[in-house]
């Protein structure tokens, strides 16, 4: 049986190291403390009493804006059942958009999930006061989340998840392999795709250079483009006042691909690795 070095040297037709899945969370730094929350409601939005009820009015308006956006753009809206495979439901819509090649939201899904949200309650002894003092805290609660399934000309299939409860987090799922495929198509470099990766490429060196080019700029560009396209609980005046999002990683995967010239070579490599690691 050939050793690892020989298999990787003589039997590999494509080698590629790239970013794979990226899962990010967008958050508003100026809505992370009680003082910041009260300042936003009292001085930015001019509510007389900063409370959960005030946030509820903002949230209701946001939900209505999402509904109007879906109707205006003829976007299907579905309510996901518990345990439903969301990606499987969205896949046919994404495939249609891929054939069209146009940036758009293909589906909005609604799912009730647990999340941390700001809540207020009257302080002890203030229950009957005309202008009660409110106490605040973050609580875990089941609320509706909105999944915007997108087709993007730079990133291909992606989703944007959010809810209508303060501090209005956003979660993003992107795929570096899909980004690389879009860049190869723009450069007219032929390739054979796998579900999540590459089977072959007519210019492997160009493929590797494309993968190495993916950086934070492409991610930020995606985020800001869609932030200004999709409904938001924030107004233009809020953004100018500094209520803007920052991005943080939740998950980041690196993929190193080796494509063998025949299945037997791949099995020899795999079985050898398993055998040599039985003692660990």
C-alpha positions as CSV (number, residue, x, y, z in Angstrom):
1,X,0.0,0.0,0.0
2,X,1.3,3.5,-0.9
3,X,2.2,5.8,2.0
4,X,0.4,9.1,2.6
5,X,3.1,11.2,1.0
6,X,3.0,9.1,-2.3
7,X,-0.8,9.2,-2.4
8,X,-0.9,13.0,-1.9
9,X,1.9,13.6,-4.4
10,X,0.9,11.2,-7.2
11,X,-2.9,10.7,-6.9
12,X,-4.3,14.2,-6.2
13,X,-5.8,16.1,-9.1
14,X,-6.9,19.2,-7.2
15,X,-5.8,20.8,-4.0
16,X,-7.4,23.9,-2.6
17,X,-7.4,25.6,0.8
18,X,-10.3,28.0,1.4
19,X,-12.8,29.5,3.8
20,X,-15.9,27.4,4.1
21,X,-18.9,28.2,6.3
22,X,-19.1,31.6,8.1
23,X,-21.7,32.3,10.8
24,X,-21.7,35.8,12.1
25,X,-23.8,37.8,14.6
26,X,-24.4,41.5,14.1
27,X,-25.1,43.5,17.2
28,X,-25.6,47.2,18.2
29,X,-23.0,48.2,20.8
30,X,-25.1,51.1,22.0
31,X,-28.0,48.8,23.1
32,X,-26.1,46.5,25.4
33,X,-26.6,48.1,28.8
34,X,-29.7,49.4,30.7
35,X,-28.5,53.0,30.5
36,X,-28.0,52.7,26.7
37,X,-31.5,51.2,26.3
38,X,-33.2,53.9,28.3
39,X,-31.3,56.6,26.4
40,X,-32.4,55.2,23.1
41,X,-36.0,55.1,24.1
42,X,-36.2,58.4,26.0
43,X,-33.9,60.7,24.0
44,X,-33.6,59.0,20.6
45,X,-37.2,57.8,20.1
46,X,-38.8,60.3,22.6
47,X,-40.9,57.8,24.6
48,X,-42.0,59.5,27.9
49,X,-41.4,56.2,29.8
50,X,-38.7,53.8,28.6
51,X,-40.3,50.4,28.9
52,X,-40.9,47.1,27.2
53,X,-44.2,48.6,25.9
54,X,-42.1,51.2,24.0
55,X,-40.0,48.5,22.5
56,X,-43.2,46.7,21.6
57,X,-44.4,49.6,19.5
58,X,-41.1,49.6,17.6
59,X,-41.2,45.8,17.2
60,X,-44.8,45.9,15.9
61,X,-43.9,48.5,13.3
62,X,-40.9,46.4,12.2
63,X,-43.1,43.3,11.8
64,X,-45.5,45.3,9.7
65,X,-42.6,46.6,7.6
66,X,-41.5,43.0,6.9
67,X,-45.1,42.1,5.8
68,X,-45.3,45.1,3.5
69,X,-41.8,44.3,2.1
70,X,-42.9,40.7,1.3
71,X,-46.0,41.8,-0.4
72,X,-44.3,44.5,-2.4
73,X,-41.7,42.1,-3.8
74,X,-43.9,39.0,-4.1
75,X,-41.8,37.1,-1.6
76,X,-43.4,33.8,-0.3
77,X,-43.7,33.7,3.5
78,X,-43.8,30.4,5.3
79,X,-44.1,29.5,9.0
80,X,-41.6,26.7,9.8
81,X,-42.9,23.9,11.9
82,X,-40.9,22.6,14.9
83,X,-38.1,20.3,13.6
84,X,-38.6,21.3,10.0
85,X,-35.5,21.3,7.8
86,X,-35.4,25.0,6.9
87,X,-32.7,24.7,4.3
88,X,-34.6,21.9,2.5
89,X,-37.7,24.1,2.4
90,X,-35.7,27.1,1.0
91,X,-33.6,25.1,-1.5
92,X,-36.1,25.1,-4.4
93,X,-36.5,28.9,-4.2
94,X,-32.8,29.4,-4.1
95,X,-32.3,27.1,-7.1
96,X,-34.7,29.2,-9.2
97,X,-33.0,32.4,-8.2
98,X,-29.6,30.9,-9.1
99,X,-30.8,30.2,-12.6
100,X,-32.0,33.8,-12.9
101,X,-28.8,35.2,-11.4
102,X,-30.5,38.2,-9.8
103,X,-30.0,39.5,-6.3
104,X,-33.2,39.1,-4.3
105,X,-34.9,37.6,-1.3
106,X,-36.4,34.3,-2.3
107,X,-38.3,33.3,0.8
108,X,-39.1,34.7,4.3
109,X,-39.5,32.0,7.0
110,X,-40.9,32.5,10.4
111,X,-39.8,30.3,13.3
112,X,-40.4,30.6,17.1
113,X,-37.1,30.2,18.8
114,X,-35.5,31.2,22.1
115,X,-33.6,34.5,22.3
116,X,-32.3,37.0,24.8
117,X,-34.4,40.2,24.9
118,X,-34.6,43.3,27.0
119,X,-37.6,43.3,29.4
120,X,-38.8,45.9,31.9
121,X,-41.0,45.7,34.9
122,X,-42.3,48.2,37.6
123,X,-40.1,48.4,40.7
124,X,-41.4,47.0,43.9
125,X,-43.8,49.5,45.4
126,X,-44.3,51.3,42.1
127,X,-47.1,49.2,40.8
128,X,-49.8,52.0,41.1
129,X,-47.6,55.0,40.5
130,X,-48.5,57.3,37.6
131,X,-44.9,57.5,36.5
132,X,-43.3,54.3,37.9
133,X,-39.6,53.6,38.1
134,X,-38.8,50.7,35.8
135,X,-36.3,48.0,36.3
136,X,-34.6,46.3,33.3
137,X,-33.0,43.0,32.5
138,X,-32.2,40.6,29.7
139,X,-34.5,37.5,29.7
140,X,-34.6,34.4,27.5
141,X,-38.0,34.1,25.8
142,X,-39.6,32.3,22.9
143,X,-40.2,34.8,20.1
144,X,-40.7,34.8,16.3
145,X,-37.5,34.9,14.2
146,X,-37.5,36.0,10.6
147,X,-35.3,34.1,8.1
148,X,-34.6,36.0,4.9
149,X,-33.2,33.5,2.4
150,X,-31.2,35.4,-0.1
151,X,-29.6,34.9,-3.5
152,X,-26.6,37.3,-3.8
153,X,-24.5,37.8,-7.0
154,X,-21.3,37.6,-4.9
155,X,-22.2,35.0,-2.3
156,X,-24.8,32.8,-3.9
157,X,-27.2,31.3,-1.3
158,X,-27.2,32.9,2.1
159,X,-29.6,33.6,5.0
160,X,-30.2,36.6,7.2
161,X,-32.0,35.9,10.5
162,X,-33.4,38.5,12.9
163,X,-36.2,39.2,15.3
164,X,-38.3,42.2,16.3
165,X,-37.1,42.4,19.9
166,X,-34.4,44.7,21.3
167,X,-31.4,44.7,21.0
168,X,-32.4,43.6,17.4
169,X,-29.6,41.0,16.7
170,X,-28.9,39.7,13.2
171,X,-27.3,36.4,12.3
172,X,-25.7,35.7,9.0
173,X,-24.8,32.5,7.3
174,X,-22.4,32.7,4.3
175,X,-20.3,30.1,2.4
176,X,-16.8,30.9,1.2
177,X,-16.9,28.1,-1.5
178,X,-20.0,29.7,-3.0
179,X,-18.3,33.1,-3.0
180,X,-15.3,31.6,-4.8
181,X,-17.6,30.0,-7.4
182,X,-19.2,33.4,-8.2
183,X,-15.7,34.9,-8.6
184,X,-14.6,32.2,-11.0
185,X,-17.7,32.6,-13.1
186,X,-17.1,36.4,-13.4
187,X,-13.5,35.6,-14.4
188,X,-14.8,32.9,-16.9
189,X,-12.7,30.2,-15.3
190,X,-14.4,26.8,-15.8
191,X,-14.9,24.5,-12.8
192,X,-16.9,21.4,-11.7
193,X,-18.8,22.0,-8.5
194,X,-19.5,19.8,-5.6
195,X,-22.4,20.5,-3.2
196,X,-20.0,22.3,-1.0
197,X,-16.7,22.7,-2.8
198,X,-14.9,21.9,-6.1
199,X,-14.5,18.6,-8.0
200,X,-12.1,20.1,-10.6
201,X,-11.0,23.5,-12.1
202,X,-9.4,24.3,-15.4
203,X,-7.0,26.7,-13.6
204,X,-6.3,25.4,-10.1
205,X,-3.8,28.2,-9.5
206,X,-6.4,30.8,-10.3
207,X,-8.9,29.0,-7.9
208,X,-6.4,29.1,-5.1
209,X,-5.7,32.8,-5.6
210,X,-9.5,33.5,-5.6
211,X,-9.9,31.7,-2.3
212,X,-7.0,33.6,-0.8
213,X,-8.6,36.9,-1.8
214,X,-11.7,36.4,0.4
215,X,-11.4,38.7,3.4
216,X,-13.5,40.9,5.7
217,X,-14.2,43.5,3.0
218,X,-16.4,41.1,1.1
219,X,-18.3,40.1,4.2
220,X,-18.8,43.7,5.2
221,X,-19.9,44.7,1.7
222,X,-22.5,41.9,1.8
223,X,-23.8,43.0,5.2
224,X,-24.1,46.7,4.4
225,X,-25.7,46.2,1.0
226,X,-28.5,44.0,2.4
227,X,-28.9,46.1,5.6
228,X,-30.0,49.0,3.4
229,X,-32.3,46.8,1.3
230,X,-34.1,44.9,4.0
231,X,-36.6,46.3,6.5
232,X,-35.0,47.5,9.7
233,X,-36.3,48.5,13.2
234,X,-33.9,51.5,13.0
235,X,-34.5,54.7,11.2
236,X,-32.0,56.8,9.2
237,X,-31.8,59.2,12.2
238,X,-30.9,56.2,14.5
239,X,-28.0,55.3,12.3
240,X,-26.7,58.9,12.2
241,X,-26.9,58.9,16.0
242,X,-24.6,55.9,16.2
243,X,-27.0,53.0,16.5
244,X,-25.1,50.9,14.0
245,X,-24.2,47.3,13.8
246,X,-20.8,45.6,14.4
247,X,-20.0,42.0,13.3
248,X,-18.7,39.2,15.4
249,X,-17.9,35.6,14.5
250,X,-20.0,32.8,15.9
251,X,-18.5,30.1,13.7
252,X,-15.7,30.0,11.2
253,X,-14.6,27.0,9.2
254,X,-11.6,26.4,7.0
255,X,-11.6,23.7,4.3
256,X,-8.6,21.9,2.8
257,X,-9.7,20.0,-0.3
258,X,-7.7,17.1,-1.9
259,X,-9.4,15.4,-4.9
260,X,-8.0,12.0,-5.7
261,X,-7.8,10.7,-9.3
262,X,-9.7,7.6,-8.4
263,X,-11.9,6.3,-5.5
264,X,-9.4,3.6,-4.6
265,X,-6.7,6.1,-3.8
266,X,-9.0,8.0,-1.5
267,X,-10.0,4.9,0.3
268,X,-6.3,3.9,0.8
269,X,-5.6,7.2,2.3
270,X,-8.7,7.1,4.5
271,X,-8.2,3.6,5.8
272,X,-4.5,4.3,6.5
273,X,-5.4,7.3,8.6
274,X,-8.0,5.4,10.5
275,X,-5.6,2.5,11.2
276,X,-2.8,4.7,12.4
277,X,-5.0,6.6,14.8
278,X,-6.7,3.6,16.5
279,X,-4.2,3.8,19.4
280,X,-4.9,7.5,20.1
